[in-house]
């Protein structure tokens, strides 16, 4: 399964934000559990956190 461009953009935005995941999700009206699921998919594909 591939993650959508929307979620990839959000993950990369979070990676450069300096915010905790919880705060980033709150500030961007994202559901924490969904973000974590997409982040997990991203990490599997890229084997790393965004920088």
N, CA, C and O atoms as a printed pandas DataFrame, in Angstrom:
     atom_number atom_name residue_name chain_id  residue_number  x_coord  y_coord  z_coord
0              1         N          UNK        A               1    0.839   -1.182    0.000
1              2        CA          UNK        A               1    0.000    0.000    0.000
2              3         C          UNK        A               1    0.887    1.250    0.000
3              4         O          UNK        A               1    1.846    1.343    0.766
4              5         N          UNK        A               2    0.564    2.170   -0.836
5              6        CA          UNK        A               2    1.333    3.412   -0.871
6              7         C          UNK        A               2    0.567    4.501   -0.137
7              8         O          UNK        A               2   -0.664    4.518   -0.116
8              9         N          UNK        A               3    1.312    5.390    0.451
9             10        CA          UNK        A               3    0.660    6.503    1.128
10            11         C          UNK        A               3    0.395    7.610    0.119
11            12         O          UNK        A               3    1.135    7.782   -0.849
12            13         N          UNK        A               4   -0.663    8.346    0.361
13            14        CA          UNK        A               4   -1.029    9.403   -0.573
14            15         C          UNK        A               4   -0.040   10.560   -0.492
15            16         O          UNK        A               4    0.720   10.690    0.468
16            17         N          UNK        A               5   -0.072   11.380   -1.507
17            18        CA          UNK        A               5    0.786   12.567   -1.535
18            19         C          UNK        A               5    0.461   13.482   -0.355
19            20         O          UNK        A               5    1.351   14.117    0.211
20            21         N          UNK        A               6   -0.809   13.542    0.005
21            22        CA          UNK        A               6   -1.221   14.359    1.155
22            23         C          UNK        A               6   -0.499   13.906    2.419
23            24         O          UNK        A               6    0.078   14.724    3.136
24            25         N          UNK        A               7   -0.532   12.623    2.688
25            26        CA          UNK        A               7    0.089   12.130    3.918
26            27         C          UNK        A               7    1.600   12.228    3.861
27            28         O          UNK        A               7    2.234   12.520    4.875
28            29         N          UNK        A               8    2.182   11.997    2.724
29            30        CA          UNK        A               8    3.633   12.140    2.605
30            31         C          UNK        A               8    4.035   13.583    2.886
31            32         O          UNK        A               8    5.028   13.828    3.571
32            33         N          UNK        A               9    3.272   14.537    2.363
33            34        CA          UNK        A               9    3.559   15.939    2.603
34            35         C          UNK        A               9    3.431   16.268    4.098
35            36         O          UNK        A               9    4.273   16.970    4.656
36            37         N          UNK        A              10    2.381   15.760    4.736
37            38        CA          UNK        A              10    2.189   16.012    6.162
38            39         C          UNK        A              10    3.327   15.422    6.994
39            40         O          UNK        A              10    3.802   16.057    7.935
40            41         N          UNK        A              11    3.759   14.224    6.653
41            42        CA          UNK        A              11    4.858   13.575    7.384
42            43         C          UNK        A              11    6.146   14.369    7.229
43            44         O          UNK        A              11    6.865   14.595    8.202
44            45         N          UNK        A              12    6.430   14.786    6.019
45            46        CA          UNK        A              12    7.649   15.567    5.790
46            47         C          UNK        A              12    7.561   16.930    6.477
47            48         O          UNK        A              12    8.557   17.424    7.004
48            49         N          UNK        A              13    6.382   17.533    6.473
49            50        CA          UNK        A              13    6.165   18.795    7.166
50            51         C          UNK        A              13    6.400   18.617    8.669
51            52         O          UNK        A              13    7.061   19.444    9.298
52            53         N          UNK        A              14    5.862   17.544    9.240
53            54        CA          UNK        A              14    6.085   17.249   10.661
54            55         C          UNK        A              14    7.576   17.060   10.942
55            56         O          UNK        A              14    8.088   17.547   11.949
56            57         N          UNK        A              15    8.269   16.350   10.048
57            58        CA          UNK        A              15    9.687   16.057   10.239
58            59         C          UNK        A              15   10.555   17.296   10.343
59            60         O          UNK        A              15   11.606   17.268   10.983
60            61         N          UNK        A              16   10.128   18.372    9.723
61            62        CA          UNK        A              16   10.909   19.607    9.768
62            63         C          UNK        A              16   10.329   20.633   10.738
63            64         O          UNK        A              16   10.891   21.714   10.908
64            65         N          UNK        A              17    9.215   20.298   11.370
65            66        CA          UNK        A              17    8.515   21.271   12.209
66            67         C          UNK        A              17    9.145   21.475   13.582
67            68         O          UNK        A              17    9.028   22.551   14.167
68            69         N          UNK        A              18    9.809   20.450   14.095
69            70        CA          UNK        A              18   10.347   20.538   15.445
70            71         C          UNK        A              18    9.295   20.294   16.518
71            72         O          UNK        A              18    9.595   20.381   17.709
72            73         N          UNK        A              19    8.075   19.992   16.113
73            74        CA          UNK        A              19    6.979   19.759   17.050
74            75         C          UNK        A              19    6.876   18.277   17.404
75            76         O          UNK        A              19    7.312   17.408   16.648
76            77         N          UNK        A              20    6.291   18.012   18.568
77            78        CA          UNK        A              20    5.980   16.622   18.881
78            79         C          UNK        A              20    4.854   16.181   17.954
79            80         O          UNK        A              20    4.145   17.007   17.379
80            81         N          UNK        A              21    4.704   14.900   17.821
81            82        CA          UNK        A              21    3.664   14.370   16.944
82            83         C          UNK        A              21    2.277   14.786   17.422
83            84         O          UNK        A              21    1.422   15.145   16.612
84            85         N          UNK        A              22    2.053   14.740   18.716
85            86        CA          UNK        A              22    0.748   15.110   19.268
86            87         C          UNK        A              22    0.425   16.569   18.955
87            88         O          UNK        A              22   -0.668   16.872   18.476
88            89         N          UNK        A              23    1.352   17.460   19.217
89            90        CA          UNK        A              23    1.115   18.885   18.972
90            91         C          UNK        A              23    0.933   19.157   17.483
91            92         O          UNK        A              23    0.055   19.928   17.096
92            93         N          UNK        A              24    1.757   18.529   16.647
93            94        CA          UNK        A              24    1.616   18.714   15.205
94            95         C          UNK        A              24    0.221   18.296   14.742
95            96         O          UNK        A              24   -0.412   19.005   13.960
96            97         N          UNK        A              25   -0.251   17.166   15.215
97            98        CA          UNK        A              25   -1.580   16.695   14.821
98            99         C          UNK        A              25   -2.657   17.656   15.303
99           100         O          UNK        A              25   -3.595   17.953   14.563
100          101         N          UNK        A              26   -2.537   18.141   16.521
101          102        CA          UNK        A              26   -3.518   19.097   17.040
102          103         C          UNK        A              26   -3.537   20.370   16.209
103          104         O          UNK        A              26   -4.608   20.862   15.855
104          105         N          UNK        A              27   -2.373   20.906   15.898
105          106        CA          UNK        A              27   -2.286   22.164   15.169
106          107         C          UNK        A              27   -2.737   22.046   13.717
107          108         O          UNK        A              27   -3.121   23.038   13.098
108          109         N          UNK        A              28   -2.690   20.839   13.180
109          110        CA          UNK        A              28   -3.050   20.647   11.775
110          111         C          UNK        A              28   -4.350   19.867   11.590
111          112         O          UNK        A              28   -4.659   19.404   10.493
112          113         N          UNK        A              29   -5.098   19.731   12.671
113          114        CA          UNK        A              29   -6.389   19.029   12.631
114          115         C          UNK        A              29   -6.285   17.640   12.007
115          116         O          UNK        A              29   -7.089   17.257   11.157
116          117         N          UNK        A              30   -5.271   16.895   12.454
117          118        CA          UNK        A              30   -5.063   15.536   11.974
118          119         C          UNK        A              30   -5.363   14.556   13.107
119          120         O          UNK        A              30   -5.067   14.833   14.269
120          121         N          UNK        A              31   -5.942   13.429   12.768
121          122        CA          UNK        A              31   -6.216   12.410   13.764
122          123         C          UNK        A              31   -4.896   11.691   14.083
123          124         O          UNK        A              31   -4.235   11.157   13.193
124          125         N          UNK        A              32   -4.535   11.689   15.356
125          126        CA          UNK        A              32   -3.256   11.141   15.804
126          127         C          UNK        A              32   -3.073    9.685   15.357
127          128         O          UNK        A              32   -2.022    9.329   14.823
128          129         N          UNK        A              33   -4.081    8.853   15.572
129          130        CA          UNK        A              33   -3.946    7.428   15.238
130          131         C          UNK        A              33   -3.756    7.224   13.733
131          132         O          UNK        A              33   -3.001    6.344   13.320
132          133         N          UNK        A              34   -4.427    8.021   12.921
133          134        CA          UNK        A              34   -4.267    7.922   11.469
134          135         C          UNK        A              34   -2.880    8.377   11.058
135          136         O          UNK        A              34   -2.237    7.757   10.210
136          137         N          UNK        A              35   -2.415    9.479   11.670
137          138        CA          UNK        A              35   -1.078    9.962   11.353
138          139         C          UNK        A              35   -0.040    8.899   11.703
139          140         O          UNK        A              35    0.881    8.653   10.925
140          141         N          UNK        A              36   -0.184    8.270   12.862
141          142        CA          UNK        A              36    0.768    7.228   13.272
142          143         C          UNK        A              36    0.778    6.062   12.287
143          144         O          UNK        A              36    1.839    5.520   11.978
144          145         N          UNK        A              37   -0.389    5.677   11.798
145          146        CA          UNK        A              37   -0.474    4.595   10.822
146          147         C          UNK        A              37    0.231    4.977    9.523
147          148         O          UNK        A              37    0.998    4.183    8.978
148          149         N          UNK        A              38   -0.023    6.181    9.027
149          150        CA          UNK        A              38    0.636    6.636    7.797
150          151         C          UNK        A              38    2.135    6.793    8.012
151          152         O          UNK        A              38    2.920    6.480    7.117
152          153         N          UNK        A              39    2.548    7.273    9.188
153          154        CA          UNK        A              39    3.968    7.414    9.499
154          155         C          UNK        A              39    4.655    6.054    9.494
155          156         O          UNK        A              39    5.773    5.920    8.997
156          157         N          UNK        A              40    3.990    5.054   10.045
157          158        CA          UNK        A              40    4.541    3.703   10.054
158          159         C          UNK        A              40    4.742    3.193    8.627
159          160         O          UNK        A              40    5.775    2.597    8.320
160          161         N          UNK        A              41    3.767    3.423    7.763
161          162        CA          UNK        A              41    3.887    3.035    6.352
162          163         C          UNK        A              41    5.051    3.776    5.691
163          164         O          UNK        A              41    5.821    3.190    4.930
164          165         N          UNK        A              42    5.166    5.050    5.987
165          166        CA          UNK        A              42    6.254    5.868    5.436
166          167         C          UNK        A              42    7.611    5.311    5.874
167          168         O          UNK        A              42    8.532    5.188    5.067
168          169         N          UNK        A              43    7.719    4.984    7.144
169          170        CA          UNK        A              43    8.987    4.484    7.673
170          171         C          UNK        A              43    9.374    3.151    7.039
171          172         O          UNK        A              43   10.550    2.909    6.768
172          173         N          UNK        A              44    8.404    2.301    6.807
173          174        CA          UNK        A              44    8.679    1.018    6.164
174          175         C          UNK        A              44    9.218    1.253    4.749
175          176         O          UNK        A              44   10.174    0.608    4.317
176          177         N          UNK        A              45    8.589    2.184    4.046
177          178        CA          UNK        A              45    9.019    2.468    2.672
178          179         C          UNK        A              45   10.364    3.164    2.612
179          180         O          UNK        A              45   11.172    2.881    1.728
180          181         N          UNK        A              46   10.613    4.073    3.545
181          182        CA          UNK        A              46   11.817    4.893    3.476
182          183         C          UNK        A              46   12.878    4.489    4.498
183          184         O          UNK        A              46   14.001    4.992    4.473
184          185         N          UNK        A              47   12.515    3.591    5.381
185          186        CA          UNK        A              47   13.449    3.088    6.406
186          187         C          UNK        A              47   14.069    4.173    7.283
187          188         O          UNK        A              47   15.133    3.976    7.869
188          189         N          UNK        A              48   13.394    5.315    7.368
189          190        CA          UNK        A              48   13.924    6.416    8.161
190          191         C          UNK        A              48   12.827    7.440    8.434
191          192         O          UNK        A              48   11.781    7.424    7.785
192          193         N          UNK        A              49   13.063    8.314    9.380
193          194        CA          UNK        A              49   12.181    9.449    9.608
194          195         C          UNK        A              49   12.559   10.544    8.643
195          196         O          UNK        A              49   13.721   10.640    8.248
196          197         N          UNK        A              50   11.620   11.363    8.256
197          198        CA          UNK        A              50   11.986   12.487    7.397
198          199         C          UNK        A              50   12.936   13.427    8.135
199          200         O          UNK        A              50   12.882   13.553    9.358
200          201         N          UNK        A              51   13.804   14.080    7.372
201          202        CA          UNK        A              51   14.757   14.997    7.998
202          203         C          UNK        A              51   14.435   16.427    7.648
203          204         O          UNK        A              51   15.132   17.341    8.087
